[in-house]
């Protein structure tokens, strides 16, 4: 994507909706530029009327004029900065919301194949660079150009020959800015990548702090983070040096213009061809023009940094996903809740087939259990039902309706999920239970908690149902978190229930309470259970045994024991 394409998209998506505010800001920029030019021009009458003609009236009027001009400039600067800040922060907020929405609606495969640190870096680092390019560099560039034009106007008005000599360095400054901009873009890309790495390392260490401490790897982790910090530091220093490199060259080149103009002015002054008042006004305008000229030489480097960030942000926003809502999709209508897999094959990556032509049926209003060795494909089958992934081949039907042509909302509203590791959000217990059904009454929430055997421990907490659970529910035990997760499923009251090893990480006492709640939850639903402890699924209506991505055997517990196959071997290992 070229810089012009980036600018075009930024204008359409970020600037056009705020064009009225931007125009107002530009009007204030014009006032600032005119005020700066007027300040330089006033030097001419100030010298002429006050020092040469000794006009007593002008001794008062011109200083008052200077005060008025600078006051107006100050007011205009305030409003211009305020408006641009509002525009810039609106761009940041809108872009972050778009990015978060994109990530939230992304399919599970895409999320798991990308580092969380990259998302965080895009969300926090790149968006601010993008804002800097739009409301900072772009606007500052426009303001400096206007100011420069006004000051050049004063210079040409006073003496066009001197003005031509003074601006001789402008093309060289523009060429320098272009060269530095390319280096800046490269440095910004490297900094963003390393920022993503660092964010990932920090996230991993916070999540895995128990393991780090248990295995005494604190020094190892500190070393990894330190190396990333220093790599990022060197990239930031390189970027800063690239930005700063514009200063000595622009100062040097501008010096030639100023020196040349002063030399030529001196020659004409000696010959009496250049009045002192005109020269001082010209000199004032030229010196004032030096600041916006210097700023312009640096702005391109900041713009390139923003363009680099824009490419990464747009890449995320434009990324197609594998799981999409198909146009004209039908609403899923659940009559019984029977689920069928027909010749289903799944591969997360090329040449890594997980499921191989799976044919199976999950009868309605019954409990079907999936068992098998680790990596046999149990979780993959479960993930296909709510369309966290789509199979490469085959079809999945619910009550003879192909889920790929039904709406995602109707499909997922028909499914409740309880994970091995219960996911709680940093909200109250009440809000966590009602997560899948926001408009629930207090009575419904309490009834769901009672059904999940959670009510008794909840009411004994300091704030009852209004108790905040903390990040990832750290204030609660594993069994308590799981019962809240089950209460959430009770409240949703979906006809299809997916249980992903819901009791495998619990102690025996917690497992008993949770399993009792699960047994109630499974009644009159089409239930798929992934079981680690085979004792928990002995009463399942159907047990499917997977091995190497294929169905090896199926039947009831007693049937499979009699078959003397893989299931019996797995069962005997646990008893």
C-alpha positions in Angstrom: 0.0 0.0 0.0 1.5 3.3 -1.1 1.6 6.4 1.1 -1.1 8.1 -1.2 -3.4 5.1 -0.8 -2.9 5.3 3.0 -3.7 9.0 3.0 -6.8 8.3 0.9 -8.1 5.7 3.2 -7.3 7.7 6.3 -9.2 10.6 4.8 -12.3 8.5 4.0 -12.4 6.5 7.3 -11.0 8.9 9.9 -11.0 12.5 8.6 -14.1 12.8 6.4 -16.5 12.1 9.4 -14.9 15.0 11.2 -14.4 17.3 8.3 -16.3 20.3 9.8 -14.1 20.3 12.9 -11.0 19.9 10.7 -12.0 22.9 8.6 -12.5 24.9 11.7 -9.1 23.9 12.9 -7.6 24.9 9.5 -9.2 28.3 9.8 -7.5 28.8 13.2 -4.3 27.7 11.5 -4.7 30.5 8.9 -5.2 33.0 11.7 -2.0 31.8 13.4 -0.1 32.0 10.1 -1.4 35.5 9.3 -0.6 36.6 12.9 3.0 35.4 12.5 3.4 37.1 9.2 1.9 40.3 10.6 4.4 40.2 13.5 7.3 40.2 11.0 5.7 42.9 8.8 5.2 45.2 11.8 8.9 45.5 12.1 9.0 47.7 9.0 6.6 50.4 10.2 8.1 50.1 13.7 11.6 51.0 12.5 10.3 53.6 10.1 7.8 55.4 12.2 9.3 55.1 15.6 13.1 55.2 15.1 13.4 57.1 11.8 10.4 59.5 11.8 10.1 59.7 15.6 6.3 59.4 15.5 5.0 59.6 19.1 1.6 58.2 18.2 3.1 55.1 16.7 5.2 54.5 19.9 1.8 53.5 21.5 -0.1 52.1 18.5 2.5 49.6 17.2 3.2 48.0 20.6 -0.6 47.7 21.1 -0.9 46.2 17.7 1.8 43.6 18.6 0.0 42.7 21.8 -3.4 42.4 19.9 -1.8 40.2 17.2 0.0 37.9 19.6 -3.2 37.6 21.8 -5.2 36.6 18.8 -2.5 34.2 17.8 -2.6 32.7 21.3 -6.4 32.2 21.3 -6.3 30.7 17.8 -3.5 28.3 18.9 -5.5 27.2 21.9 -8.6 26.4 19.8 -6.6 24.8 17.0 -4.7 22.5 19.4 -7.9 21.6 21.3 -9.8 20.7 18.2 -7.0 18.7 16.7 -6.6 16.8 20.0 -10.3 16.0 20.0 -10.0 14.8 16.4 -6.9 12.8 17.1 -8.3 11.0 20.2 -11.6 10.3 18.3 -9.5 8.6 15.6 -7.7 6.5 18.3 -10.9 5.5 20.0 -12.8 4.6 16.8 -9.8 2.7 15.4 -9.3 0.8 18.6 -13.0 -0.2 18.7 -12.8 -1.4 15.1 -9.7 -3.4 15.9 -11.2 -5.0 19.0 -14.4 -5.8 17.2 -12.4 -7.5 14.4 -10.4 -9.6 16.9 -13.5 -10.4 19.0 -15.4 -11.7 15.9 -12.4 -13.5 14.5 -12.5 -17.2 14.2 -10.6 -19.2 16.9 -8.0 -20.5 14.5 -6.9 -17.1 13.4 -6.7 -15.9 17.1 -4.6 -18.9 18.2 -2.2 -18.6 15.3 -1.3 -15.0 16.2 0.6 -13.8 19.2 -1.4 -11.9 21.7 1.5 -9.5 22.0 1.0 -8.5 18.4 -2.6 -7.6 19.0 -1.7 -5.5 22.1 1.0 -3.7 20.1 -1.4 -3.0 17.3 -4.0 -1.8 19.7 -1.9 0.5 21.9 1.3 1.4 20.0 0.3 1.5 16.3 -3.0 3.3 16.8 -1.2 6.2 18.6 1.4 6.4 15.8 -1.5 6.5 13.4 -3.1 9.4 15.3 0.2 11.2 15.4 0.5 11.0 11.6 -3.1 12.3 11.1 -3.7 14.9 13.7 -0.1 15.6 14.6 2.2 15.5 11.7 -0.3 16.2 8.9 -1.9 19.1 10.7 1.4 20.5 11.9 2.7 20.2 8.4 -0.3 22.2 7.1 0.1 24.8 9.8 3.8 25.2 9.2 3.2 25.5 5.4 0.6 28.2 5.9 3.0 30.1 8.3 5.9 29.7 5.9 3.8 31.0 3.0 2.8 34.1 5.0 6.4 34.8 6.0 7.6 34.2 2.5 5.0 36.6 1.4 6.4 39.3 3.7 9.9 38.5 2.5 9.0 38.8 -1.2 7.0 41.9 -0.4 10.0 43.5 1.2 12.6 42.3 -1.4 12.0 39.6 -3.9 15.7 39.3 -4.8 16.7 38.6 -1.2 13.8 36.2 -0.8 15.0 34.1 -3.8 18.5 33.8 -2.3 17.1 32.9 1.1 14.9 30.0 -0.1 17.6 28.4 -2.3 18.0 25.6 0.4 14.3 24.6 0.3 14.6 21.8 -2.4 17.6 20.3 -0.6 15.6 20.2 2.7 12.7 18.4 0.9 15.1 15.8 -0.6 16.7 15.3 2.9 13.3 14.7 4.5 12.3 12.2 1.9 15.5 10.2 2.5 15.2 10.2 6.2 11.5 9.3 6.0 12.3 5.9 4.3 14.8 5.1 7.1 12.2 6.1 9.7 9.6 3.8 8.2 12.0 0.8 8.4 12.9 1.6 12.0 9.3 1.9 13.0 8.4 -1.5 11.5 11.2 -3.1 13.5 10.1 -1.3 16.7 6.5 -2.5 16.4 7.6 -6.1 15.9 9.7 -6.1 19.0 7.0 -4.4 21.0 4.7 -7.3 20.1 7.4 -9.8 21.2 7.8 -7.9 24.5 4.0 -7.8 25.1 3.8 -11.5 24.6 6.7 -12.2 27.0 5.0 -10.1 29.7 1.7 -11.8 29.2 3.2 -15.2 29.3 5.1 -14.5 32.5 2.1 -13.1 34.3 -0.1 -16.1 33.3 2.7 -18.6 34.1 4.1 -17.0 37.2 3.4 -20.2 39.3 5.4 -22.4 36.9 8.2 -19.8 36.7 8.6 -19.8 40.5 8.1 -23.6 40.9 10.9 -24.3 38.4 13.0 -21.4 39.6 13.3 -19.8 36.2 13.0 -16.2 37.3 16.5 -15.4 36.1 15.8 -17.1 32.8 12.6 -15.1 32.2 14.3 -11.8 33.3 17.0 -12.5 30.8 14.5 -13.1 28.0 12.6 -9.9 28.8 15.8 -7.9 29.2 17.0 -9.0 25.8 13.7 -7.9 24.3 13.7 -4.6 26.2 17.2 -3.8 25.0 16.4 -4.8 21.4 13.4 -2.5 21.5 15.5 0.2 23.1 18.1 0.1 20.3 15.4 0.3 17.7 13.8 3.3 19.5 17.2 5.0 19.7 17.8 4.3 16.1 14.4 5.9 15.2 15.1 8.9 17.5 18.5 9.4 15.8 16.9 9.2 12.4 14.4 11.9 13.5 17.2 14.0 15.0 19.3 13.7 11.9 17.1 16.2 10.1 18.1 19.0 12.5 21.9 19.4 11.7 21.4 19.1 7.9 18.4 21.4 7.8 20.1 23.9 10.1 23.2 23.8 7.9 21.3 24.2 4.6 19.1 27.0 6.1 22.3 28.7 7.3 23.5 28.9 3.7 20.2 30.7 2.7 20.4 33.1 5.6 24.1 33.8 5.1 23.6 34.4 1.4 20.7 36.8 2.0 22.6 38.7 4.6 25.6 39.0 2.4 23.6 40.3 -0.6 21.7 42.6 1.7 24.9 44.0 3.1 26.2 44.7 -0.4 23.1 46.5 -1.3 23.0 48.3 2.0 26.5 49.7 1.5 25.3 51.0 -1.8 22.2 52.6 -0.2 19.8 50.5 -2.2 18.2 48.7 0.8 16.4 50.8 3.5 17.1 49.7 7.0 13.5 49.2 8.0 12.8 47.0 5.0 15.8 44.9 5.7 14.9 44.4 9.4 11.4 43.4 8.5 12.8 41.0 5.9 15.3 39.6 8.4 12.5 39.2 11.0 10.4 37.2 8.5 13.3 35.1 7.5 14.3 34.2 11.0 10.6 33.4 11.9 10.4 31.3 8.7 13.3 29.2 9.9 11.2 27.5 12.6 8.4 26.1 10.4 11.0 25.2 7.8 12.9 23.2 10.4 9.7 21.6 11.6 8.7 20.6 8.1 12.1 18.8 7.6 11.2 16.6 10.6 7.5 16.0 10.0 8.1 13.6 7.1 9.9 11.2 9.4 7.0 11.2 11.8 4.6 10.8 8.9 6.5 7.7 7.7 6.3 6.2 11.2 2.5 6.8 11.1 2.3 5.2 7.6 4.1 2.1 8.8 1.7 1.8 11.7 -1.3 2.4 9.3 -0.2 -0.5 7.1 -0.2 -2.8 10.2 -3.6 -1.6 11.4 -5.2 -1.9 8.0 -3.7 -5.3 7.6 -5.6 -6.4 10.7 -8.8 -4.6 9.8 -8.8 -6.1 6.3 -7.8 -9.6 7.2 -10.4 -12.1 5.9 -11.5 -14.8 8.4 -12.3 -18.4 7.7 -15.6 -18.3 9.8 -18.0 -15.8 8.4 -21.7 -15.2 8.5 -23.0 -16.2 5.0 -25.4 -13.8 3.3 -28.9 -15.0 3.3 -28.2 -17.7 5.9 -31.1 -19.4 7.5 -32.0 -19.4 11.2 -31.2 -22.7 12.9 -34.4 -24.2 14.2 -33.9 -26.8 16.9 -36.6 -29.4 17.1 -34.8 -32.3 18.7 -31.1 -31.4 18.8 -29.7 -34.4 16.9 -26.2 -33.8 15.6 -24.6 -35.7 12.7 -21.1 -35.6 11.3 -20.8 -36.8 7.7 -17.4 -37.5 6.3 -15.8 -34.7 8.3 -12.1 -34.0 7.9 -10.2 -31.2 9.6 -6.7 -29.9 9.4 -5.5 -26.8 11.3 -2.4 -26.6 9.1 -1.4 -28.1 5.8 -0.3 -31.7 6.0 -1.5 -32.0 9.6 -4.9 -33.7 9.4 -6.6 -33.9 12.8 -9.9 -35.6 11.8 -10.2 -38.1 9.0 -13.6 -38.6 7.4 -15.5 -38.7 10.7 -19.0 -40.2 10.6 -20.9 -40.1 13.9 -24.3 -39.2 15.3 -25.2 -37.5 18.6 -28.7 -38.6 19.4 -31.1 -35.9 20.7 -31.8 -35.5 24.4 -29.0 -37.9 25.2 -25.4 -37.9 26.6 -22.6 -38.7 24.1 -19.1 -39.0 25.5 -15.9 -38.6 23.5 -12.8 -40.5 24.9 -9.4 -41.3 23.5 -5.7 -40.7 23.9 -4.4 -37.1 23.9 -4.3 -35.7 20.4 -6.9 -38.1 19.1 -9.3 -35.2 18.0 -11.8 -35.0 20.9 -11.6 -31.2 21.3 -11.5 -30.7 17.6 -14.9 -32.4 17.2 -16.4 -30.3 20.0 -14.9 -27.1 18.4 -16.6 -27.9 15.1 -20.2 -27.8 16.5 -20.3 -24.1 17.4 -18.2 -23.4 14.3 -15.1 -22.3 16.1 -13.5 -24.0 13.1 -14.9 -25.2 9.8 -14.0 -28.6 8.4 -12.1 -28.9 5.1 -14.4 -31.6 3.9 -17.8 -33.1 5.0 -20.8 -31.5 6.7 -22.2 -31.2 10.2 -26.0 -31.2 10.6 -28.2 -30.3 13.5 -31.7 -31.6 13.0 -30.8 -32.1 9.3 -29.7 -28.5 8.9 -26.2 -27.8 7.6 -24.7 -25.5 10.2 -22.5 -23.9 7.6 -25.5 -22.3 5.9 -27.3 -21.3 9.1 -26.6 -18.0 10.9 -23.8 -18.0 13.5 -26.0 -16.2 16.0 -28.8 -18.8 15.9 -26.3 -21.6 16.0 -24.4 -20.3 19.0 -27.5 -19.2 20.9 -28.5 -22.9 20.8 -25.3 -24.1 22.5 -24.0 -23.8 26.0 -20.3 -24.5 26.7 -18.5 -25.4 30.0 -14.7 -25.6 29.7 -12.1 -27.5 31.6 -10.7 -24.2 32.8 -13.7 -22.0 33.7 -13.5 -18.5 32.2 -14.7 -15.8 34.5 -14.4 -12.0 33.8 -13.5 -9.3 36.2 -17.1 -8.6 37.0 -19.5 -9.5 39.8 -20.7 -13.1 40.3 -24.2 -11.9 39.2 -22.8 -10.5 35.9 -20.7 -13.6 35.2 -23.7 -15.9 35.6 -25.8 -13.6 33.4 -23.0 -13.3 30.8 -24.9 -15.3 28.1 -28.3 -13.8 29.0 -28.0 -10.2 29.8 -31.7 -9.5 30.5 -32.0 -12.1 33.2 -34.0 -11.3 36.3 -32.5 -11.6 39.7 -34.7 -14.6 40.4 -33.5 -16.4 37.2 -29.9 -15.8 38.2 -30.4 -17.2 41.7 -32.3 -20.2 40.4 -29.5 -21.0 38.0 -27.0 -20.7 40.9 -29.1 -23.1 43.0 -29.2 -25.6 40.1 -25.4 -25.4 39.9 -25.0 -25.9 43.6 -23.4 -22.4 43.8 -26.0 -20.4 45.7 -24.9 -21.5 49.2 -21.3 -20.4 48.9 -22.3 -17.2 47.0 -24.5 -15.9 49.7 -21.8 -16.4 52.3 -19.4 -14.2 50.4 -18.9 -10.6 51.7 -21.2 -9.0 49.0 -23.1 -12.1 47.9 -24.0 -12.0 44.2 -22.4 -8.6 43.9 -19.0 -9.9 44.9 -16.3 -9.1 42.3 -14.4 -12.2 41.3 -11.2 -10.4 40.2 -9.1 -11.1 37.2 -9.8 -14.6 35.9 -11.8 -15.2 39.1 -8.7 -15.4 41.3 -10.7 -14.8 44.5 -12.6 -18.1 44.1 -11.6 -21.7 44.2 -11.5 -23.9 41.2 -14.7 -25.7 42.2 -16.5 -22.4 42.9 -15.5 -21.0 39.5 -16.7 -24.1 37.7 -20.0 -24.0 39.5 -20.5 -20.4 38.4 -19.6 -21.4 34.9 -22.3 -24.2 35.1 -24.8 -21.7 36.5 -24.1 -19.6 33.4 -25.0 -22.6 31.2 -28.1 -23.3 33.3 -29.3 -19.7 32.8 -28.7 -19.8 29.0 -30.9 -23.0 28.9 -29.6 -24.0 25.5 -30.8 -27.3 23.9 -27.2 -28.4 23.1 -24.6 -28.7 25.8 -20.8 -29.1 25.3 -18.7 -30.1 28.2 -14.9 -30.0 27.7 -13.4 -32.1 30.6 -15.4 -29.9 33.0 -14.2 -31.8 36.2 -10.7 -33.0 35.2 -8.8 -30.2 37.2 -10.9 -30.4 40.4 -10.2 -32.1 43.7 -12.5 -35.0 44.7 -14.7 -32.9 46.9 -15.2 -30.2 44.3 -15.6 -32.8 41.6 -18.5 -34.3 43.5 -20.3 -31.0 43.8 -19.6 -30.0 40.2 -20.5 -33.4 38.8 -23.8 -33.4 40.7 -24.6 -30.0 39.1 -23.6 -31.3 35.6 -25.8 -34.3 35.9 -28.8 -31.9 36.5 -27.7 -29.7 33.7 -27.5 -32.5 31.1 -31.1 -33.6 31.6 -33.2 -33.2 28.4 -30.4 -31.8 26.4 -28.3 -33.1 23.6 -25.0 -33.3 25.4 -21.5 -33.9 24.2 -18.9 -34.7 26.9 -15.2 -34.8 26.6 -14.1 -37.0 29.5 -10.7 -37.5 31.0 -12.0 -39.5 34.0 -13.9 -42.3 32.5 -15.8 -42.9 35.7 -17.8 -39.8 35.0 -19.2 -41.0 31.7 -20.1 -44.7 32.6 -23.8 -43.7 32.4 -23.5 -42.0 29.0 -26.0 -43.1 26.4 -23.2 -43.4 23.9 -19.4 -43.4 24.1 -17.3 -42.7 21.1 -13.7 -43.8 21.2 -11.3 -41.7 19.0 -7.8 -42.6 18.0 -5.5 -40.8 15.5 -8.4 -38.7 14.2 -10.7 -41.7 13.5 -13.6 -43.3 15.3 -12.2 -46.6 16.5 -15.3 -47.9 18.4 -18.6 -46.7 19.9 -21.3 -48.0 22.2 -22.3 -48.0 25.8 -19.8 -48.5 28.7 -20.7 -52.2 29.1 -20.6 -52.8 25.3 -17.1 -51.3 25.0 -15.8 -53.2 28.0 -16.9 -56.4 26.4 -15.3 -55.5 23.1 -12.0 -55.6 24.8 -10.7 -52.8 22.6 -9.0 -49.4 23.2 -11.7 -48.2 25.6 -11.2 -51.1 27.9 -7.4 -50.4 27.9 -8.0 -46.7 28.8 -10.5 -47.7 31.5 -8.2 -50.2 33.1 -5.3 -47.7 33.2 -7.4 -45.5 35.6 -8.6 -48.3 37.8 
